[in-house]
Amino acid sequence: QVQLVESGGGLVQPGGSLRLSCAASGIILSIYDMGWYRQAPGKQRELVARITSGGSTNYADSVKGRFTISRDNAKNTVYLQMNSLKPEDSGVYYCNARRQVFPQANYWGQGTQVTVSS
């Protein structure tokens, strides 16, 4: 059974930092493209950052220079370091594992809440 378990969310003041973790079981993360998405109340889920199986990264324009995605294949874990947080960064953050070549697969975690507020 595949599980992606996010952790590290919470309440933080504007300008603060958080590090999210996504620990996987049942799959080998190194062969997947990994992404962090977020969803704010009343809004669609959006891609925040992605790291490919080859290590290439891309970010939403709104988080460039502030967020960093990384992976530790030995720990089967992906991270999202979030700095200089803003209230508009608030939402539920979801981890995604995607494999676009055979065998294709797409998995989601249950999400972790991030609230940026003073």
Backbone as ProteinMPNN parsed JSONL, in Angstrom:
{"seq_chain_A": "QVQLVESGGGLVQPGGSLRLSCAASGIILSIYDMGWYRQAPGKQRELVARITSGGSTNYADSVKGRFTISRDNAKNTVYLQMNSLKPEDSGVYYCNARRQVFPQANYWGQGTQVTVSS", "coords_chain_A": {"N_chain_A": [[0.845, -1.192, 0.0], [0.568, 2.188, -0.896], [1.746, 5.076, 0.659], [1.838, 8.536, 1.302], [3.035, 10.741, 3.542], [2.598, 13.778, 4.926], [4.208, 16.285, 6.902], [5.007, 18.874, 9.31], [3.636, 21.227, 8.994], [1.867, 24.16, 10.25], [1.223, 26.995, 12.436], [2.505, 30.127, 11.694], [4.233, 33.244, 11.933], [4.058, 36.086, 9.694], [6.867, 36.376, 7.533], [8.247, 34.376, 8.73], [9.517, 30.929, 8.877], [9.047, 27.589, 7.649], [9.482, 24.048, 7.444], [8.388, 21.6, 5.387], [7.778, 18.099, 5.286], [7.651, 15.111, 3.369], [7.079, 11.905, 3.655], [7.516, 8.789, 2.18], [6.043, 5.581, 1.692], [5.899, 2.28, 0.406], [6.493, 2.925, -2.189], [9.263, 3.784, -4.313], [10.742, 6.704, -4.06], [12.669, 7.855, -5.687], [12.254, 7.336, -8.381], [10.172, 8.828, -9.136], [8.585, 11.891, -10.155], [8.315, 14.537, -7.96], [6.009, 16.584, -6.256], [4.902, 19.598, -4.62], [1.844, 20.85, -3.721], [-0.637, 23.36, -3.114], [-3.668, 24.365, -1.505], [-5.907, 26.852, -1.03], [-8.69, 28.088, 0.913], [-11.648, 28.027, -0.997], [-10.297, 28.181, -3.374], [-8.604, 26.803, -6.267], [-6.542, 23.869, -6.271], [-3.065, 24.341, -6.482], [0.089, 24.11, -8.155], [3.05, 24.323, -6.33], [5.794, 23.694, -6.148], [8.107, 21.59, -7.88], [10.092, 18.672, -8.192], [11.983, 16.788, -10.354], [12.563, 13.288, -11.175], [15.104, 13.297, -12.05], [16.21, 15.408, -10.77], [15.752, 18.048, -11.529], [14.246, 21.222, -10.942], [11.252, 23.183, -10.506], [9.317, 26.131, -9.914], [6.403, 27.835, -8.675], [5.72, 31.152, -9.707], [5.088, 32.833, -7.618], [6.449, 31.913, -5.417], [9.102, 31.738, -5.952], [12.5, 32.053, -5.113], [11.942, 32.066, -2.435], [11.004, 29.607, -1.544], [12.213, 26.243, -1.361], [12.545, 23.165, -2.883], [13.478, 19.846, -2.168], [15.028, 16.589, -2.196], [15.571, 13.531, -0.458], [16.72, 10.721, -1.308], [17.67, 8.489, -0.029], [16.324, 8.514, 2.358], [13.836, 8.354, 1.414], [12.206, 10.609, 1.172], [10.758, 13.82, 0.652], [11.229, 17.321, 0.738], [10.044, 20.608, 1.594], [11.267, 23.637, 1.931], [10.306, 26.576, 3.344], [10.596, 29.937, 3.307], [10.481, 33.373, 4.452], [7.688, 33.705, 4.734], [4.349, 34.494, 3.714], [1.052, 35.832, 4.325], [-0.594, 35.02, 2.184], [0.469, 32.591, 1.512], [-0.785, 30.726, 2.974], [-2.655, 27.716, 3.48], [-3.721, 24.351, 2.632], [-1.212, 22.054, 2.254], [-0.144, 19.747, -0.081], [1.462, 16.708, -0.84], [2.722, 15.203, -3.781], [3.253, 12.389, -5.832], [4.395, 11.484, -8.935], [4.435, 9.544, -11.836], [5.179, 9.473, -15.125], [5.926, 7.792, -17.122], [5.749, 4.366, -18.237], [5.536, 2.057, -15.565], [2.726, 4.049, -15.283], [1.739, 6.312, -12.678], [0.117, 7.974, -9.943], [0.081, 9.605, -6.982], [-1.223, 10.899, -3.897], [-0.727, 12.745, -0.865], [-2.241, 13.258, 2.404], [-2.313, 15.854, 3.159], [-1.177, 18.882, 4.797], [-1.721, 21.49, 7.081], [-0.924, 24.867, 6.603], [-0.616, 27.924, 8.114], [-0.27, 31.295, 7.87], [0.009, 33.952, 9.782], [-0.378, 36.871, 11.805]], "CA_chain_A": [[0.0, 0.0, 0.0], [1.352, 3.4, -1.024], [1.378, 6.177, 1.542], [2.632, 9.757, 1.374], [2.645, 11.367, 4.801], [3.171, 15.113, 5.097], [4.326, 16.814, 8.261], [5.747, 20.121, 9.401], [2.785, 22.408, 8.912], [1.531, 24.816, 11.51], [0.963, 28.432, 12.442], [3.747, 30.896, 11.702], [4.033, 34.663, 11.66], [4.629, 36.557, 8.423], [8.322, 36.482, 7.567], [8.808, 33.178, 9.341], [9.891, 29.79, 8.041], [8.607, 26.234, 7.972], [9.95, 23.004, 6.539], [7.471, 20.481, 5.238], [8.357, 16.824, 4.885], [6.738, 14.119, 2.782], [7.707, 10.599, 3.753], [6.801, 7.813, 1.352], [6.177, 4.144, 1.9], [5.254, 1.507, -0.645], [7.071, 3.281, -3.47], [10.62, 4.305, -4.264], [10.554, 8.076, -4.529], [13.693, 8.289, -6.638], [11.817, 7.157, -9.77], [8.993, 9.666, -9.318], [8.598, 13.342, -10.043], [7.631, 14.878, -6.714], [5.526, 17.953, -6.229], [4.134, 20.159, -3.511], [0.718, 21.664, -4.147], [-1.377, 23.952, -1.999], [-5.045, 24.747, -1.79], [-6.484, 27.799, -0.08], [-10.161, 27.99, 0.921], [-12.329, 28.633, -2.124], [-9.425, 28.258, -4.544], [-8.163, 25.532, -6.82], [-5.225, 23.392, -5.886], [-2.062, 24.844, -7.402], [1.444, 23.605, -7.989], [3.974, 25.234, -5.678], [7.16, 23.342, -6.538], [8.262, 20.22, -8.336], [11.44, 18.181, -8.458], [11.867, 15.589, -11.167], [13.4, 12.16, -10.758], [16.472, 13.652, -12.405], [16.685, 16.481, -9.9], [15.382, 19.384, -12.003], [13.211, 21.84, -10.114], [10.555, 24.363, -10.981], [8.545, 26.762, -8.848], [5.423, 28.858, -9.004], [6.334, 32.479, -9.66], [4.799, 33.469, -6.339], [7.314, 31.402, -4.342], [10.496, 31.722, -6.397], [13.405, 32.788, -4.243], [11.561, 31.913, -1.03], [10.796, 28.18, -1.259], [13.16, 25.314, -1.964], [12.167, 21.764, -2.818], [14.626, 18.943, -2.214], [14.665, 15.197, -1.939], [16.592, 12.655, 0.102], [16.279, 9.411, -1.782], [18.029, 7.478, 0.973], [15.263, 8.53, 3.372], [12.543, 8.268, 0.715], [11.499, 11.781, 1.683], [10.876, 15.081, -0.06], [11.073, 18.455, 1.645], [9.781, 21.947, 1.07], [11.708, 24.689, 2.841], [9.547, 27.79, 3.054], [11.118, 31.101, 4.024], [9.813, 34.659, 4.194], [6.292, 33.345, 4.493], [3.365, 35.559, 3.601], [-0.304, 35.333, 4.588], [-1.138, 34.36, 0.992], [1.004, 31.24, 1.424], [-1.619, 29.852, 3.804], [-3.461, 26.722, 2.79], [-3.349, 22.963, 2.87], [-0.133, 21.662, 1.352], [-0.227, 18.332, -0.431], [2.579, 16.071, -1.527], [2.294, 14.406, -4.937], [4.253, 11.564, -6.517], [3.879, 11.265, -10.283], [5.309, 8.855, -12.772], [4.511, 9.644, -16.409], [6.307, 6.706, -18.023], [5.229, 3.1, -17.767], [4.118, 2.063, -15.219], [2.278, 5.361, -14.829], [1.133, 6.318, -11.351], [-0.094, 9.299, -9.375], [-0.306, 9.44, -5.584], [-1.357, 12.126, -3.103], [-0.786, 12.669, 0.576], [-3.49, 13.734, 2.998], [-2.212, 17.301, 3.328], [-0.822, 19.479, 6.081], [-2.178, 22.876, 7.085], [0.018, 25.956, 6.86], [-1.301, 29.181, 8.34], [0.654, 32.406, 8.08], [-0.821, 35.007, 10.363], [0.149, 37.529, 13.005]], "C_chain_A": [[0.888, 1.254, 0.0], [0.825, 4.452, -0.054], [2.37, 7.315, 1.393], [2.145, 10.498, 2.611], [3.376, 12.686, 4.952], [3.231, 15.478, 6.573], [5.058, 18.138, 8.203], [4.916, 21.377, 9.275], [2.515, 23.008, 10.275], [1.24, 26.278, 11.317], [2.295, 29.164, 12.558], [3.43, 32.35, 11.393], [4.588, 35.038, 10.296], [6.131, 36.804, 8.556], [9.004, 35.269, 8.142], [9.078, 32.067, 8.34], [9.253, 28.508, 8.564], [9.285, 25.285, 7.002], [8.958, 21.859, 6.557], [8.242, 19.245, 4.801], [7.267, 15.928, 4.311], [7.48, 12.797, 2.766], [6.866, 9.563, 3.013], [7.052, 6.396, 1.826], [5.416, 3.433, 0.786], [5.714, 1.851, -2.046], [8.497, 3.764, -3.24], [10.578, 5.691, -4.88], [11.525, 8.468, -5.636], [13.25, 8.161, -8.088], [10.576, 7.994, -10.08], [9.375, 11.142, -9.392], [7.756, 13.689, -8.823], [7.221, 16.337, -6.729], [4.868, 18.313, -4.914], [3.071, 21.073, -4.113], [0.103, 22.304, -2.905], [-2.767, 24.335, -2.474], [-5.546, 25.641, -0.668], [-8.003, 27.684, -0.146], [-10.772, 28.71, -0.269], [-11.514, 28.72, -3.392], [-9.063, 26.866, -5.029], [-6.786, 25.157, -6.276], [-4.216, 23.851, -6.943], [-0.701, 24.245, -7.091], [2.319, 24.693, -7.368], [5.394, 24.965, -6.152], [7.185, 21.889, -6.965], [9.736, 19.914, -8.501], [11.302, 16.87, -9.222], [12.748, 14.466, -10.618], [14.864, 12.433, -11.065], [17.039, 14.799, -11.602], [16.394, 17.893, -10.373], [14.231, 19.913, -11.168], [12.504, 22.956, -10.864], [9.603, 24.837, -9.892], [7.474, 27.676, -9.421], [6.098, 30.215, -8.859], [6.187, 33.114, -8.279], [5.736, 33.023, -5.215], [8.791, 31.375, -4.731], [11.361, 32.602, -5.503], [13.099, 32.643, -2.765], [11.443, 30.448, -0.628], [11.847, 27.346, -1.981], [12.657, 23.892, -1.776], [13.433, 20.922, -2.933], [14.157, 17.53, -1.909], [15.851, 14.469, -1.35], [16.154, 11.238, -0.247], [16.608, 8.31, -0.776], [16.963, 7.382, 2.061], [13.874, 8.423, 2.749], [11.619, 9.42, 1.113], [11.775, 12.991, 0.793], [10.557, 16.208, 0.92], [10.663, 19.708, 0.874], [10.178, 22.941, 2.157], [11.034, 25.981, 2.419], [10.058, 28.917, 3.936], [10.329, 32.35, 3.646], [8.331, 34.447, 3.896], [5.371, 34.552, 4.552], [1.982, 34.994, 3.918], [-0.915, 34.594, 3.39], [-0.531, 32.981, 0.736], [0.165, 30.244, 2.229], [-2.44, 28.906, 2.946], [-3.075, 25.324, 3.232], [-2.326, 22.569, 1.805], [-0.155, 20.148, 1.172], [1.04, 17.887, -1.161], [2.035, 15.178, -2.648], [3.489, 13.649, -5.516], [3.674, 11.165, -7.866], [4.926, 10.56, -11.132], [4.596, 8.843, -14.108], [4.904, 8.587, -17.419], [5.823, 5.403, -17.416], [6.092, 2.517, -16.652], [3.701, 3.419, -14.642], [1.586, 5.253, -13.474], [1.034, 7.746, -10.861], [-0.642, 9.12, -7.966], [-0.318, 10.799, -4.883], [-1.281, 11.803, -1.613], [-2.082, 13.272, 1.087], [-3.479, 15.238, 3.254], [-1.819, 17.727, 4.731], [-1.139, 20.971, 6.013], [-1.023, 23.819, 7.404], [-0.786, 27.24, 6.995], [-0.265, 30.246, 8.669], [-0.174, 33.598, 8.543], [-0.125, 35.597, 11.579], [-0.889, 37.506, 14.118]], "O_chain_A": [[1.829, 1.365, 0.786], [-0.38, 4.686, 0.04], [3.582, 7.101, 1.36], [0.966, 10.841, 2.709], [4.599, 12.725, 5.088], [2.411, 15.035, 7.378], [5.654, 18.489, 7.184], [5.435, 22.482, 9.433], [2.879, 22.449, 11.309], [1.038, 26.751, 10.199], [3.112, 28.849, 13.423], [2.474, 32.65, 10.677], [5.496, 34.375, 9.794], [6.602, 37.36, 9.547], [10.225, 35.144, 8.049], [8.897, 32.229, 7.133], [8.963, 28.37, 9.752], [9.623, 25.662, 5.88], [8.715, 21.233, 7.589], [9.218, 19.326, 4.055], [6.109, 15.99, 4.724], [8.394, 12.591, 1.967], [5.653, 9.481, 3.204], [8.139, 6.063, 2.299], [4.408, 3.937, 0.291], [5.368, 1.153, -2.999], [8.883, 4.107, -2.122], [10.397, 5.832, -6.089], [11.211, 9.34, -6.445], [13.821, 8.823, -8.955], [10.0, 7.881, -11.162], [10.348, 11.582, -8.781], [6.635, 13.205, -8.666], [7.977, 17.21, -7.155], [4.35, 17.458, -4.195], [3.375, 21.957, -4.914], [0.306, 21.834, -1.786], [-3.009, 24.588, -3.655], [-5.601, 25.236, 0.493], [-8.545, 27.231, -1.154], [-10.453, 29.871, -0.526], [-11.978, 29.272, -4.39], [-9.197, 25.881, -4.302], [-5.991, 26.01, -5.881], [-4.477, 23.761, -8.143], [-0.38, 23.921, -5.947], [2.326, 25.836, -7.824], [6.118, 25.892, -6.516], [6.402, 21.067, -6.489], [10.527, 20.771, -8.895], [10.595, 15.958, -8.792], [13.564, 14.674, -9.721], [15.757, 11.875, -10.427], [18.217, 15.133, -11.734], [16.752, 18.852, -9.688], [13.355, 19.161, -10.741], [13.082, 23.594, -11.744], [9.144, 24.054, -9.06], [7.622, 28.219, -10.516], [6.949, 30.403, -7.989], [7.068, 33.848, -7.831], [5.812, 33.678, -4.175], [9.639, 31.021, -3.911], [11.005, 33.735, -5.18], [13.901, 33.048, -1.923], [11.749, 30.091, 0.509], [12.307, 27.7, -3.067], [12.377, 23.464, -0.656], [14.341, 21.245, -3.698], [13.044, 17.311, -1.43], [16.999, 14.749, -1.695], [15.323, 10.642, 0.438], [15.894, 7.31, -0.69], [16.725, 6.31, 2.617], [12.865, 8.403, 3.454], [10.427, 9.233, 1.355], [12.871, 13.158, 0.259], [9.722, 16.059, 1.811], [10.907, 19.836, -0.326], [9.5, 23.063, 3.177], [11.174, 26.426, 1.28], [9.962, 28.853, 5.162], [9.606, 32.371, 2.65], [7.805, 34.963, 2.91], [5.578, 35.49, 5.322], [1.768, 33.789, 3.789], [-1.673, 33.642, 3.574], [-0.975, 32.274, -0.17], [0.4, 29.038, 2.156], [-2.861, 29.245, 1.84], [-2.215, 25.141, 4.094], [-2.56, 22.736, 0.608], [-0.181, 19.384, 2.136], [1.597, 18.612, -1.985], [1.026, 14.493, -2.482], [4.581, 14.197, -5.666], [2.594, 10.58, -7.937], [6.105, 10.914, -11.148], [3.516, 8.264, -14.223], [4.28, 8.488, -18.475], [5.523, 5.338, -16.224], [7.314, 2.494, -16.803], [4.253, 3.875, -13.64], [0.94, 4.252, -13.161], [1.775, 8.622, -11.307], [-1.714, 8.544, -7.784], [0.447, 11.706, -5.213], [-1.71, 10.741, -1.164], [-2.915, 13.736, 0.309], [-4.522, 15.828, 3.536], [-2.087, 17.035, 5.713], [-0.859, 21.63, 5.011], [-0.255, 23.6, 8.341], [-1.547, 27.601, 6.098], [0.51, 30.114, 9.616], [-0.955, 34.169, 7.781], [0.616, 34.914, 12.286], [-0.633, 38.012, 15.21]]}, "name": "protein", "num_of_chains": 1, "seq": "QVQLVESGGGLVQPGGSLRLSCAASGIILSIYDMGWYRQAPGKQRELVARITSGGSTNYADSVKGRFTISRDNAKNTVYLQMNSLKPEDSGVYYCNARRQVFPQANYWGQGTQVTVSS"}
